[in-house]
């Protein structure tokens, strides 16, 4: 299963440098079924959620790769509820697709997809893990049912074909090719 872990901090405790200034313990979000369970855990750790600790932020995060995103300004409750609704906390494939998606798009665009489509956000998003543009081109070529003599295939540039056929909806990510059909 995917492991998305966060440390939750509070601006109030951070600003007064009290014992909670370093935030909560690491919380594996897949261990919780709703925000109230997380709130109860924070209360057990000494957070005063109706007082000094009511304004929460993500102090640290593991399991989501998103370059340049300032997690300090994302509400942990909003993050948890988006991830829960998307299904990535309990579905390894959806987690993998999310990682690829936010690598080529953004976390904000992922949140918009979930907001608009719920747990079906990935219905038109496909990953071709381990594929190069050449592999993708061959896959698309085969799917198009072109009938060309095999002796001519050696003269065909599948890499360029893959990039061409991918057009605006297929992009390369660190583990292969991702299609985002909109």
C-alpha positions in Angstrom: 0.0 0.0 0.0 1.0 3.6 -0.6 2.5 5.3 2.4 1.8 9.0 2.6 3.0 10.3 5.9 2.8 13.8 7.3 3.9 15.8 10.3 1.2 18.3 11.3 2.2 21.6 12.9 0.3 24.5 14.2 1.1 28.1 13.6 0.2 29.0 17.1 2.6 26.6 18.7 5.3 27.3 16.1 5.1 31.1 16.8 5.4 30.7 20.6 8.0 27.9 20.4 6.2 25.6 22.9 6.6 21.8 23.1 4.4 21.3 20.0 6.5 23.7 17.9 8.1 20.7 16.1 4.7 19.3 15.2 3.0 16.0 15.6 4.4 12.5 15.3 4.6 11.1 11.8 1.0 10.2 10.7 0.5 7.5 8.0 -2.7 8.8 6.3 -3.7 5.4 5.2 -4.2 4.5 8.9 -7.2 6.9 9.2 -10.7 6.6 7.7 -11.8 10.2 8.4 -10.4 13.5 9.7 -11.9 13.1 13.1 -9.6 10.2 13.8 -6.6 12.4 13.0 -8.0 15.2 15.2 -8.3 12.7 18.1 -4.6 11.6 17.5 -3.5 15.3 17.6 -5.5 15.8 20.8 -3.7 12.8 22.4 -0.4 14.4 21.4 -1.4 17.5 23.3 -2.8 19.7 20.5 -5.4 22.2 21.6 -7.4 22.3 18.3 -10.0 24.8 19.6 -7.3 27.1 21.0 -3.6 27.9 20.1 -3.4 24.9 17.7 -6.5 25.6 15.6 -4.5 26.8 12.6 -2.7 23.7 11.2 -0.2 23.2 8.5 1.8 20.4 7.0 5.2 20.6 8.6 6.7 17.7 6.7 5.5 15.1 4.2 6.7 11.8 2.7 5.2 9.8 -0.1 4.2 12.7 -2.4 6.8 14.1 -4.8 6.0 17.6 -5.9 8.8 19.9 -6.6 8.4 23.5 -5.6 5.2 23.1 -3.7 5.1 24.9 -0.4 3.3 22.4 1.8 3.1 25.0 4.7 0.1 26.6 3.0 -1.9 23.5 2.4 -4.4 22.6 5.1 -3.7 19.1 6.3 -7.5 18.4 6.6 -8.0 19.4 2.9 -5.0 17.3 1.9 -6.3 14.2 3.8 -9.8 14.5 2.5 -8.6 15.0 -1.1 -6.4 11.9 -0.9 -9.1 9.9 0.7 -11.7 10.8 -1.9 -9.2 10.1 -4.7 -8.6 6.6 -3.5 -4.8 6.9 -3.5 -4.5 6.0 0.1 -5.9 2.5 -0.4 -5.1 1.7 -4.1 -1.4 1.3 -5.2 -2.2 1.8 -8.9 -4.1 5.1 -8.2 -1.2 6.2 -6.0 1.3 5.5 -8.8 -0.8 7.3 -11.4 -1.1 10.3 -9.0 2.7 10.4 -8.6 3.2 10.4 -12.4 0.4 13.0 -12.8 1.8 15.5 -10.4 5.3 15.0 -11.8 4.1 16.3 -15.2 1.2 18.5 -14.1 0.9 19.8 -10.6 -0.6 18.9 -7.2 -3.2 21.7 -7.7 -4.3 20.1 -11.0 -4.6 16.7 -9.3 -6.8 18.3 -6.6 -9.0 19.9 -9.3 -9.4 16.5 -11.0 -10.5 14.9 -7.7 -12.8 17.8 -7.0 -14.5 17.4 -10.4 -14.5 13.6 -10.7 -14.1 12.1 -7.2 -12.5 8.7 -7.1 -12.9 8.5 -10.9 -10.3 11.3 -11.4 -8.0 8.8 -13.2 -10.5 7.4 -15.7 -8.8 9.2 -18.6 -5.2 9.0 -17.2 -3.0 6.1 -18.2 0.6 5.3 -17.4 2.9 3.2 -19.5 5.4 2.3 -16.9 8.9 1.6 -18.2 8.0 2.8 -21.7 10.2 5.1 -23.8 8.8 7.1 -26.7 9.9 4.3 -29.0 7.9 1.7 -26.9 4.9 4.0 -26.8 5.1 4.6 -30.6 5.2 0.8 -31.2 2.2 0.3 -28.9 0.2 3.0 -30.7 1.3 1.8 -34.1 0.1 -1.8 -33.2 -3.2 -0.4 -31.9 -3.9 1.4 -35.1 -3.8 -1.8 -37.1 -1.6 -0.5 -39.9 -0.7 -3.3 -42.3 2.9 -2.9 -43.3 5.2 -5.6 -44.3 7.5 -6.5 -41.4 10.6 -5.9 -43.6 9.7 -2.2 -43.8 9.3 -1.8 -40.0 13.1 -1.4 -39.7 12.8 1.9 -41.5 10.1 3.3 -39.3 11.1 5.8 -36.5 8.9 4.7 -33.7 10.4 7.2 -31.3 9.3 10.1 -33.4 6.0 8.5 -34.1 5.4 8.0 -30.3 6.2 11.7 -29.7 4.0 12.8 -32.6 1.0 10.5 -31.8 1.3 11.5 -28.1 0.8 15.1 -29.1 -0.5 17.3 -26.4 -1.9 14.5 -24.2 1.1 12.1 -23.6 4.2 13.2 -21.7 7.3 11.6 -20.4 7.7 11.1 -16.7 10.5 9.6 -14.7 9.2 6.0 -15.0 7.7 6.0 -18.5 4.9 7.8 -20.4 1.7 9.2 -19.1 -1.4 9.9 -21.1 -3.8 12.6 -19.8 -6.9 12.6 -22.0 -9.0 15.7 -21.4 
